[in-house]
Amino acid sequence: MHENGILLHHSPVGCCKCNSESGCLACRFSAVHEFVKPNDEQALNLMNSCAVGVLEEFQDAVFAYGVSDEYSFILKKDSHFYERRASDVVTAVVSLFTSLYVIKWKDFFPQKELKYSPSFDGRAVCYPSSEILTDYLAWRQVDCHINNQYNTCFWELVKSGKSKSEAQNYLKGTQAPEKNELLKQFGISDYNTLPMMFRQGSSVFWDKFDTTLKGTSAEVSQKKVVVEHCNIIEPNFWNSHPNILN
C-alpha cells in the first residue's frame, strides 16, 4: 500500500502503522498527563486495549504489534478493506484508534482527567511477502528492547540527580553489558526481570480456544482477540499461530 492512496490489486500483505504525535508534542502529552517514566503500565495497557478494539471492529486486521506510542496493524493477504486504498485504510484505523483512546481513558486512569485529546497519525506500507513482514516485526521488537534498556538507564540516571543532558552524555557510546552493569547499581540486578511488556512490546491477534457449552459436555472452538508479550523474532510464534499470516 502506497501513501498516495492508489488502488492496489496484487500486493499481498499490508501494514498500517499508527503513531502518536511525534517529537515534542508526544512528550508534552506525556508530561501533562504525568505518565510514569520510562514506562507507564496503564498508558501501555490503554494502547493495547485500543488495538484490541481495532481488531474486533476491523476483522481484516489479523495482527498488531505495539511499543510505547506506536502500533502496527497487519491486514490479511486477501483483504479488500476499503478496496485497499491506503489513504482510506489509514484514516479508518487512525480515527478508530484515536476515538477508542478517548473513550477508554477513564477505564485506565479513573482518577486522572484527560486534559486534551491525543493526536495520532499513520501510514500504510505494503510488504511483498510474509517473510519480509515478519522481518519488519522482528526489527521492531529488537528496537523495543534496545530503546527500553536505554530509557530505563536514562531515567534511573535522571532520578539519581543527573540532568537529562548529563544522562545522555553518560550513556553515549555504551553497549548492552555496560547498561546492564549500570542497572545493577540502581538495584535492577537482571534486566530480564523487568516486565515483558516493557522488554518485548505487545502482540495482539485473534486466537482460538476451546470452551464447553453451558449445561453440556460438548466443546466448541471459539475465537477472541488476545494480548500477549512474547518473542516474535523466533519462528516458534508464527509456527504456533499459522492462521495469522495464512
ZAMARGU-4260 file (C-alpha; in steps of 0.2 Angstrom, whole numbers, plus 5000, padded with zeros to 4 digits):
<rodrens>
0) 5000/5000/5000 | 5007/5017/4995 | 5005/5033/5004 | 4997/5041/4989 | 4982/5031/4991
5) 4982/5022/4974 | 4971/5007/4972 | 4981/4990/4974 | 4977/4974/4966 | 4992/4962/4969
10) 5002/4967/4984 | 4999/4953/4997 | 5002/4960/5014 | 4998/4977/5021 | 5003/4985/5036
15) 4996/5001/5044 | 5006/5010/5057 | 4998/5021/5070 | 5009/5033/5079 | 5006/5046/5092
20) 5011/5064/5090 | 5029/5065/5086 | 5043/5074/5095 | 5039/5087/5107 | 5020/5085/5105
25) 5021/5067/5112 | 5032/5072/5126 | 5020/5086/5130 | 5005/5074/5131 | 5015/5063/5142
30) 5021/5077/5153 | 5004/5085/5155 | 4996/5068/5160 | 5011/5064/5171 | 5015/5047/5164
35) 5027/5037/5173 | 5045/5036/5166 | 5052/5026/5157 | 5036/5015/5155 | 5018/5019/5161
40) 5010/5002/5163 | 4992/5009/5162 | 4996/5020/5147 | 5003/5005/5138 | 4988/4994/5143
45) 4977/5008/5136 | 4986/5007/5120 | 4984/4988/5120 | 4965/4990/5123 | 4963/5002/5109
50) 4972/4989/5097 | 4960/4975/5103 | 4946/4987/5098 | 4953/4989/5081 | 4955/4971/5078
55) 4937/4967/5084 | 4930/4981/5073 | 4940/4978/5058 | 4942/4959/5056 | 4953/4961/5041
60) 4966/4966/5053 | 4974/4950/5059 | 4988/4955/5070 | 4995/4971/5079 | 5011/4975/5087
65) 5013/4989/5099 | 5028/4998/5108 | 5027/5014/5118 | 5016/5026/5107 | 5016/5016/5091
70) 5006/5002/5084 | 5007/4992/5068 | 4992/4983/5061 | 4993/4969/5049 | 4979/4966/5036
75) 4976/4949/5029 | 4983/4945/5012 | 4966/4944/5003 | 4959/4959/5012 | 4949/4971/5001
80) 4947/4983/5016 | 4941/5000/5009 | 4946/4992/4992 | 4964/4993/4998 | 4966/5011/4996
85) 4980/5016/5008 | 4973/5033/5012 | 4956/5026/5017 | 4964/5012/5027 | 4975/5024/5037
90) 4960/5036/5040 | 4949/5022/5046 | 4962/5014/5058 | 4969/5030/5065 | 4951/5038/5068
95) 4945/5022/5077 | 4961/5021/5087 | 4960/5039/5092 | 4942/5038/5097 | 4945/5022/5107
100) 4959/5031/5116 | 4947/5045/5122 | 4933/5033/5126 | 4943/5021/5136 | 4954/5034/5145
105) 4944/5033/5161 | 4945/5014/5162 | 4964/5015/5164 | 4965/5032/5173 | 4949/5034/5183
110) 4957/5047/5194 | 4965/5057/5181 | 4957/5069/5169 | 4961/5068/5150 | 4967/5086/5148
115) 4965/5086/5129 | 4963/5073/5115 | 4978/5064/5109 | 4983/5065/5091 | 4988/5050/5081
120) 4995/5049/5063 | 4998/5034/5052 | 5005/5027/5036 | 5002/5012/5025 | 5015/5000/5019
125) 5014/4985/5008 | 5026/4971/5010 | 5029/4959/4996 | 5030/4943/5006 | 5026/4936/5023
130) 5044/4934/5027 | 5048/4952/5024 | 5034/4957/5035 | 5040/4946/5049 | 5057/4953/5047
135) 5050/4970/5050 | 5041/4965/5065 | 5056/4956/5072 | 5066/4973/5069 | 5053/4982/5079
140) 5054/4970/5093 | 5073/4971/5093 | 5071/4990/5093 | 5059/4989/5108 | 5072/4980/5118
145) 5086/4992/5114 | 5076/5008/5117 | 5069/5001/5133 | 5086/4996/5140 | 5092/5014/5136
150) 5077/5023/5143 | 5077/5013/5159 | 5096/5018/5161 | 5092/5036/5156 | 5078/5038/5168
155) 5087/5030/5183 | 5101/5042/5180 | 5089/5057/5180 | 5081/5051/5196 | 5098/5050/5204
160) 5100/5068/5201 | 5108/5070/5184 | 5101/5082/5171 | 5094/5075/5155 | 5109/5081/5145
165) 5121/5073/5158 | 5112/5057/5157 | 5113/5057/5138 | 5131/5061/5139 | 5134/5047/5152
170) 5126/5034/5141 | 5133/5039/5124 | 5143/5025/5116 | 5138/5012/5130 | 5135/4994/5125
175) 5122/4982/5132 | 5134/4974/5145 | 5138/4992/5152 | 5120/4997/5153 | 5116/4980/5162
180) 5130/4985/5175 | 5123/5002/5177 | 5106/4995/5181 | 5113/4984/5194 | 5120/5000/5203
185) 5101/5005/5204 | 5095/4989/5211 | 5090/4981/5195 | 5100/4965/5196 | 5094/4957/5180
190) 5087/4967/5165 | 5077/4952/5161 | 5067/4953/5177 | 5058/4969/5170 | 5040/4966/5164
195) 5040/4958/5147 | 5028/4971/5140 | 5042/4984/5143 | 5055/4972/5135 | 5046/4964/5121
200) 5031/4975/5117 | 5013/4969/5115 | 5006/4957/5101 | 4988/4957/5098 | 4979/4944/5087
205) 4964/4933/5085 | 4967/4916/5094 | 4956/4900/5095 | 4952/4892/5111 | 4940/4878/5116
210) 4926/4880/5128 | 4912/4869/5135 | 4894/4874/5131 | 4884/4878/5146 | 4874/4864/5153
215) 4883/4851/5141 | 4899/4842/5140 | 4901/4847/5122 | 4916/4858/5117 | 4916/4871/5104
220) 4930/4881/5096 | 4929/4900/5098 | 4940/4915/5093 | 4944/4930/5103 | 4957/4944/5102
225) 4971/4942/5115 | 4986/4952/5120 | 5002/4943/5123 | 5020/4949/5127 | 5030/4936/5118
230) 5045/4933/5107 | 5040/4936/5089 | 5058/4936/5082 | 5060/4917/5083 | 5049/4907/5071
235) 5041/4897/5085 | 5027/4910/5087 | 5022/4911/5069 | 5023/4892/5068 | 5011/4890/5083
240) 4999/4903/5075 | 4999/4899/5056 | 4982/4907/5054 | 4989/4924/5057 | 4999/4925/5041
245) 4989/4912/5031
</rodrens>
